[in-house]
Amino acid sequence: MNVQLQINNSTSSGARFVSWAPSPCRIRVTNPSGATGLTVSIKITAKTVAGGGAVVFRQGTTGAFSNSLTLTVPIFGISVPFFIAGKFGSPSVNNQDVTIEAHRGTTLVGSVRIMVRVRKNANTLTPGERSRFVSAMAQLNNQGAGPFADFRDMHTNVSAPQAHGPPAFLPWHRAYLLDLERELQAIDPSVSLPYWRFDQPAPNIFTLDYLGVSNSIGTVQFSPTNPLQFWKTDNILGITRRPFFNTAAAPPGLRTEAQTLALGNLYQSFRSLEGNPHGSAHGSFGGLISSINTAARDPLFFLLHCNVDRLWAKWQRQLGRFDPAQAASYDSNPGNPIGHNLPDTMWPWNGITGGTRPPTAPGGAMAASLCVSAPGPQPRVRDALDYQGFVNSLSRMGFDYDDVRFV
């Protein structure tokens, strides 16, 4: 007997990634030899390598998760649904370090290898995780000739009104980060965006082998083996970054995580984090990252904004602010400009130019995922809120943070 396991309801190897939010899966019998009835009992479990990820299972959309699951499966090819979620606190370190196994009795009748892929603290990545991320970023940039140029062009003074000031600051940047992350995963599917937790010391980030060390005039230096040494944007080789603090410590004057999460119970008050800690983190350096027009030319920008998004995710989890239909989840002021209202599609993914939008729309539609369908090719502001699919499972965007639970 043989069974087929479908992760994220797909047989594609590109769909074999899960996070803390439940992923829909299916199992079906492909070879019924040895069956004595119309159904067969199959037990699903998981094995992991030392230090690797761990998962849990449940049969339906609600209820408790468990370390194993027994399903009754028809022998004539009809698939049976179930759900897999990463076990909180046990993300993967490498691709395919978790094996999902299906047993009939003691006989292994099917298996598939997956990864519990979540966004992690950049300061605590393993050397392998760090190397894969840096390599993928360098390949996306391709010495200035790669698709990264679109992401640089999305974040400029011209586009600033789409992404800064009014309330879609957080939704826009969430979509922006996700688009970049999916492009990185097209290069190396084991990669996810790490975050720079700027309210804590992060001495492992500002090193020659990672995001570089600034010399006395602010030119970022890299080791000879770091592919970021060839980083080029706007036909200019290299990165300028002048820290105004000891990079082995945390920047002074930034709101802590606890202070940020206490900004208020309403999105209208919470979004003031755009000033501090977000703006203060940018301003803790001179150079590219200190200006809206040039910040995205520095790879550190994406780690900084990943932490801003993580803070929003934590605030959402803390207060249950995922539902666009709830007033407290967003600042729906009737005076919001176009691009900042819940039903509005977001530039540049909507391709709209002119008028209140910028004159060009670099990058095209949102990069697709084999794991999820959301937020779609032309995401709306509202599509960015329910990123875990907590309100609507179809809204799940396929990313999670290592320290933000699903439940």
C-alpha positions in Angstrom: 0.0 0.0 0.0 1.1 3.6 -0.7 -0.4 6.9 0.2 0.3 10.4 -1.1 0.7 13.4 1.3 -0.2 16.8 0.0 1.2 19.8 1.9 -0.7 23.0 1.5 -3.1 20.9 -0.6 -0.3 20.5 -3.2 2.0 17.8 -4.4 4.6 20.4 -5.5 7.9 20.4 -3.6 7.6 24.2 -3.5 4.6 24.0 -1.3 6.3 21.9 1.5 6.7 24.8 3.9 4.7 25.5 7.0 4.7 28.1 9.8 2.8 28.4 13.1 -0.5 29.0 11.3 -2.2 25.8 10.2 -1.5 24.6 6.7 -4.2 22.6 4.9 -3.1 19.1 3.9 -4.6 16.0 2.3 -3.8 12.3 2.2 -5.0 9.8 -0.3 -4.4 6.1 -1.1 -2.5 5.7 -4.4 -1.9 2.0 -4.2 -4.6 0.0 -2.2 -2.7 -3.3 -2.3 -3.2 -5.3 0.9 -6.4 -3.5 1.9 -9.2 -5.7 3.2 -12.0 -3.1 3.4 -13.2 0.1 1.8 -11.1 2.3 4.2 -7.8 2.0 5.9 -6.5 3.5 9.2 -3.4 5.7 8.7 -1.4 7.2 11.5 0.5 10.4 10.7 3.6 11.4 12.7 6.7 13.5 12.2 10.4 12.9 12.6 13.0 15.6 12.8 16.8 15.8 12.8 18.5 17.0 16.0 17.9 20.7 16.4 15.4 20.8 13.5 11.8 21.8 13.3 8.8 20.2 14.9 5.1 20.0 13.8 1.7 19.2 15.3 -1.5 17.9 13.6 -5.2 18.3 13.9 -8.0 16.9 11.7 -10.3 19.9 11.4 -10.2 23.7 11.4 -10.7 23.9 15.1 -9.6 21.9 18.1 -6.4 21.0 19.9 -3.2 20.0 18.0 -1.4 16.8 18.8 1.9 15.1 18.0 0.2 12.4 15.8 -3.1 12.0 14.0 -5.0 8.8 13.0 -7.2 9.2 9.9 -9.6 6.9 8.2 -8.8 7.0 4.5 -10.9 5.5 1.6 -8.9 3.1 -0.5 -10.2 4.3 -3.8 -8.3 7.6 -4.1 -10.5 10.1 -2.4 -8.4 12.4 -0.3 -9.0 13.2 3.3 -8.1 16.7 4.8 -6.0 17.5 7.8 -3.8 20.3 9.1 -0.2 20.7 10.0 1.3 23.6 12.0 4.8 24.2 13.1 5.2 23.6 16.9 5.7 27.0 18.4 9.3 27.4 19.5 10.6 24.7 17.2 11.3 26.2 13.8 13.5 24.5 11.2 17.1 25.3 10.7 17.5 23.7 7.3 15.1 22.9 4.5 13.4 19.5 4.7 14.6 18.8 8.3 11.1 17.5 9.2 9.7 14.3 7.7 6.0 13.6 7.8 5.4 9.9 7.9 2.2 7.9 7.3 2.0 4.4 8.8 -0.5 1.6 8.4 0.2 -0.3 11.5 4.0 -0.6 11.7 4.5 -0.2 7.9 5.6 3.0 6.4 3.3 3.7 3.5 4.2 7.3 2.6 6.4 10.2 3.6 7.3 13.8 2.7 10.0 16.1 3.9 9.0 19.7 4.9 10.4 22.8 6.6 8.9 24.9 9.4 9.9 28.2 7.9 9.5 31.4 10.0 11.2 34.8 10.3 13.8 34.8 13.0 16.0 37.2 15.0 18.9 38.1 12.7 21.2 38.2 15.7 20.7 34.5 16.5 20.7 32.9 13.1 23.0 29.9 12.6 26.0 30.5 10.3 24.2 28.4 7.7 21.0 30.5 7.9 23.0 33.7 7.8 25.0 32.5 4.8 21.9 31.5 2.8 20.2 34.8 3.4 23.2 36.9 2.4 23.7 34.8 -0.7 20.0 35.1 -1.8 20.1 38.9 -1.3 23.3 39.1 -3.3 21.8 37.0 -6.1 18.6 39.1 -6.1 20.8 42.2 -6.5 23.1 40.6 -9.0 25.6 43.5 -8.8 22.8 46.0 -9.6 21.5 44.1 -12.6 18.9 41.9 -10.8 15.3 42.2 -9.8 16.2 43.9 -6.6 16.3 47.2 -8.6 12.5 47.1 -8.5 12.5 47.1 -4.7 14.9 49.9 -4.6 12.6 51.9 -7.0 9.5 51.1 -5.0 10.8 53.0 -2.0 11.7 56.6 -3.0 10.6 60.1 -2.3 8.2 59.9 -5.2 6.4 56.9 -3.7 6.6 58.1 -0.1 2.9 59.2 0.1 1.9 55.6 -0.8 3.8 54.1 2.2 4.4 56.8 4.8 2.5 59.2 7.0 -1.2 58.0 6.6 -2.3 54.7 8.1 -1.2 52.3 5.4 2.4 52.6 6.5 2.2 49.2 8.2 0.1 47.4 5.6 2.2 48.7 2.7 5.5 47.7 4.2 4.1 44.3 5.1 3.3 43.7 1.5 6.6 45.1 0.4 8.6 42.8 2.7 6.5 39.8 1.6 7.1 40.5 -2.0 10.9 40.7 -1.5 10.8 37.6 0.7 9.1 35.6 -2.0 11.6 36.7 -4.5 14.4 35.5 -2.2 12.6 32.2 -1.7 12.5 31.8 -5.5 16.3 31.7 -5.3 16.5 29.7 -2.1 13.2 28.4 -0.6 14.8 27.9 2.8 15.3 31.6 3.3 13.0 33.9 5.2 13.6 37.5 6.1 15.3 38.0 9.5 14.5 40.9 11.8 16.9 43.3 13.5 15.5 43.7 17.0 16.8 47.2 17.4 15.9 47.6 21.1 18.5 44.9 22.0 22.2 44.5 21.4 22.8 42.7 18.1 26.6 42.3 17.8 26.3 39.4 15.4 24.6 41.4 12.7 27.2 44.1 12.1 30.1 41.8 11.2 32.2 41.3 8.1 30.5 38.0 7.3 26.9 39.4 7.7 25.7 43.0 7.1 29.2 44.5 7.2 31.3 46.8 9.4 31.5 50.5 8.8 34.9 52.1 8.5 35.8 55.6 9.7 34.1 57.3 6.8 31.0 55.1 6.8 31.9 52.7 3.9 30.6 49.3 4.8 33.3 46.6 4.7 32.8 42.9 4.1 34.9 39.8 4.3 36.3 38.4 1.0 33.8 35.5 1.1 30.7 37.7 1.7 28.8 38.2 -1.6 27.5 41.5 -0.4 30.9 43.0 -1.2 29.6 43.3 -4.8 26.4 45.1 -3.7 25.4 47.7 -6.2 22.5 50.1 -6.5 21.9 53.1 -8.8 25.2 52.0 -10.6 27.1 52.7 -7.4 29.1 50.0 -5.8 28.9 49.6 -2.0 26.9 50.7 1.0 27.3 53.9 3.1 26.2 53.5 6.7 27.5 55.5 9.6 26.3 54.3 13.0 25.7 56.9 15.7 26.0 54.2 18.4 28.2 51.2 19.3 26.9 48.5 17.1 27.6 45.9 19.8 24.9 47.6 21.8 21.4 48.9 21.0 20.8 52.4 19.6 19.9 54.8 22.4 16.6 56.6 22.6 14.4 54.0 20.9 11.2 52.8 22.4 11.5 49.3 23.7 9.3 46.5 22.5 7.2 46.7 25.7 6.8 50.5 25.3 5.8 50.1 21.6 3.3 47.4 22.4 1.8 49.7 25.0 1.2 52.6 22.6 -2.5 51.9 22.7 -5.4 49.5 22.1 -6.4 51.2 18.8 -4.5 51.1 15.6 -4.9 54.8 15.4 -2.6 55.2 18.4 -0.4 52.2 17.8 0.7 53.4 14.3 2.6 56.2 16.0 5.5 53.7 16.1 6.2 55.1 12.6 8.1 57.9 14.4 9.6 56.0 17.3 11.0 53.3 17.2 10.8 53.1 13.4 12.0 56.6 12.4 14.5 56.6 15.4 16.0 53.3 14.2 16.5 54.8 10.7 18.0 57.9 12.3 20.5 56.0 14.4 22.7 55.9 11.3 23.9 58.3 8.7 24.2 57.2 5.1 21.7 55.5 2.9 19.4 54.1 5.5 18.7 57.5 7.1 16.7 58.8 4.1 13.4 57.5 2.6 14.8 58.1 -0.9 17.9 55.8 -0.4 17.1 53.6 2.6 16.1 50.5 0.5 19.6 50.6 -1.1 20.9 49.2 2.2 20.1 45.5 3.0 19.8 46.5 6.6 16.6 48.4 5.7 14.7 45.1 5.3 15.8 43.7 8.7 14.8 47.0 10.3 11.3 46.9 8.7 10.9 43.2 9.4 11.1 44.1 13.1 8.6 46.9 12.7 6.2 44.4 11.0 7.0 42.0 13.8 6.0 44.6 16.4 2.7 45.1 14.6 2.2 41.3 14.5 2.8 41.1 18.2 0.4 44.0 18.9 -2.2 42.3 16.7 -1.8 39.0 18.5 -1.9 40.7 21.9 -5.2 42.4 21.2 -6.7 40.3 18.5 -6.5 43.0 15.9 -6.7 40.9 12.7 -10.2 41.6 11.5 -10.6 44.5 9.0 -14.2 44.7 10.0 -13.3 45.8 13.5 -12.7 49.5 13.9 -9.8 49.1 16.3 -7.8 47.0 13.8 -7.2 50.0 11.4 -7.5 53.7 11.2 -10.4 54.1 8.7 -10.6 57.9 8.7 -12.9 59.2 5.8 -10.2 61.7 5.0 -7.5 59.1 4.3 -5.8 59.6 0.9 -6.2 57.0 -1.9 -4.1 54.0 -1.1 -4.7 54.2 2.7 -8.3 53.0 2.9 -9.1 49.4 3.6 -10.7 48.7 0.2 -7.9 50.4 -1.8 -5.4 48.4 -3.8 -1.8 49.2 -3.0 0.7 50.7 -5.4 2.9 49.5 -7.2 1.3 46.0 -7.3 -2.0 47.4 -8.7 -0.1 48.9 -11.7 -1.9 52.2 -11.3 0.1 55.3 -12.2 -0.5 59.0 -12.5 -2.8 61.3 -10.5 -2.2 60.6 -6.8 -0.1 57.6 -7.7 3.6 57.7 -8.8 4.3 58.0 -12.6 5.6 54.4 -12.8 4.8 51.1 -11.0 8.0 49.0 -10.8 8.0 45.3 -10.1 4.6 44.4 -11.4 2.2 42.2 -9.4 2.9 40.6 -6.0 5.1 37.6 -6.3 3.1 34.4 -6.0 3.5 31.6 -3.5 2.9 27.8 -3.9 1.9 27.6 -0.3 -0.8 30.2 -0.1 -3.0 32.3 -2.4 -3.1 35.5 -0.3 -2.7 38.4 -0.5 -3.2 38.1 -4.3 -1.4 39.8 -7.2 -2.9 43.2 -6.4 -3.2 43.4 -2.6 -5.6 45.8 -0.9 -4.8 47.5 2.4 -7.3 45.2 4.1 -5.5 42.1 2.8 -2.5 42.8 4.9 -4.2 42.6 8.3 -5.1 38.9 8.7 -1.7 37.6 7.8 -2.1 34.4 9.8 -5.5 33.6 8.5 -6.9 33.9 12.0 -10.2 35.4 10.9 -10.3 33.8 7.5 -8.0 30.9 6.7 -7.8 32.0 3.1 -6.1 35.2 4.2 -3.0 33.4 5.4 0.1 34.9 3.8 2.6 32.2 4.6 4.9 33.9 7.0 5.2 33.9 10.8 7.7 35.3 13.4 9.6 33.0 15.7 8.2 34.7 18.8 4.6 35.4 17.7 2.1 32.6 18.3 -0.8 31.6 16.1 -2.9 30.8 19.2 
